[in-house]
Amino acid sequence: MSEQRIAMVTGASRGIGAAIATQLAAQGSHVVLLARNQEKLDQVKDEIEASGGNATALSCDVSDQASLVGVIEQIASEHK
């Protein structure tokens, strides 16, 4: 199992969510960016990676339980 911390940040496509994600990545966490707008998520992901951080951008509507459960299962599977 990986020792790297994984942080899920909702609303990560802009504003406070993007700032929190950027800070967590700068502190060494692998950040999973969650929001509905994939294009904006990809921009934040690119900024994090350009600064040397690690991030994954996943489009997800956190108000939809099935969507959220699917994303959590995907993250768990990829980071065993």
N, C-alpha and C positions, 0 to 999 in steps of 0.2 A: 504494500500500500504506500502511496506517495505521502511524503511528509510535508509537502507544500500546502499551505492553507488555501482554501477555495472560498471566495466570497461571492454571494449572489446579491446583485444590486438591482432593485426594481426602479423603474423610472430613469434608467441610466442613459437615455438618449439625449438628455439635455439638463441644464441647470444644476440643481443640488445633487441629483443622482449621478450625473456625469462627473461632478467634482469629487464626490465620495469615491466613485469607482477609480478615478485617476489617482487619488491619494492612497487607496488600498493597494493598487498595483505598484505604486512607488515604494510601498513598505514591503513588497515581496509577495503579496498574495496573487494567485491566479484569479482574475475577476471574471465572473459570468455576468454579462450585461443583459438585462431583461427590459423590454419595452415592446410596444406594438410596431414602431417604425423601424424596420430593418435597415433602411438607408442611413438614418441618423445613428443607429447603433454601430453600424460599420464604420462611420466617421470617428466615433469615440474610440472604437477598438483600434483603428489605425493610429490615432493619436497616442494611445497607451503603448502600442507596440513600437512606435517611432521613438518613444522615450525609454525603451528597453524593458517595458513591462509585458505581462502575459494576460491575454483576455480572449474570451469567447463571446460572440454576439448572437443572442437567440431571441427571435421574435416570439413574444408571449403576452397573452392577455391575462394578467394575474387575477382578474375578476372571474375568469372562467376556470373552474376547478379542474376540468379534464386537461386543459392546456397547461396549467401549472404542474399537475402531476406528471404529465408527459415530459416536460422540461426537467423536472427533478429526477425522474428515472434516467433520462439521457445523461445528465450530469454525473449521476452516481455510476452509471455504466462506463463512462469515459474516464473517470478519475478513480478507478479502483487501485 
